[in-house]
Amino acid sequence: MRIALGADHAGFDLKQHLSALLRELGHEVEDLGTFDRQSTDYPDWAALVAARVADGGADRGLLVCGTGVGMAIAANRRRGVRAAPCNDLFTVRLARAHNDANVLALGARIVAPALAEAILALFLETPFEGGRHGRRVDKLDGERA
């Protein structure tokens, strides 16, 4: 799977950790930044990852900031992106199965690396259920009235 990654300074260390894990698992990883712990603005990184997912350059996106919330808000401004801030297994499972989330936003100040690994794995392996959920997801981009 092709996965685009982005993080601000608060999410840098967790992004690095998860990037290495994704590569070990055989995924194609595109790290769009940030590349150090210097203070930076999360909307810049969210925009890069959202663009890559929206244009088909990546199958999924991973964003990491302090809470995951700011990144998700910023990424969701892009048509075709369904970013979900998920800091537990229940939320990520439903974000994929019911909402067809294509970008995962994690909170590095909330989620320990081991839990982040489990959340990411579930995000990547959970299929979208479609059906009634598909009809609802279609409405997000105005594809159906």
Secondary structure by P-SEA (a helix, b strand, c coil): cbbbbbbcccaaaaaaaaaaaaaaaccccccccccccccccaaaaaaaaaaaaaaccccbbbbbcccaaaaaaaaaccccccccccccaaaaaaaaacccccbbbbbcccccaaaaaaaaaaaaccccccaaaaaaaaacccccc
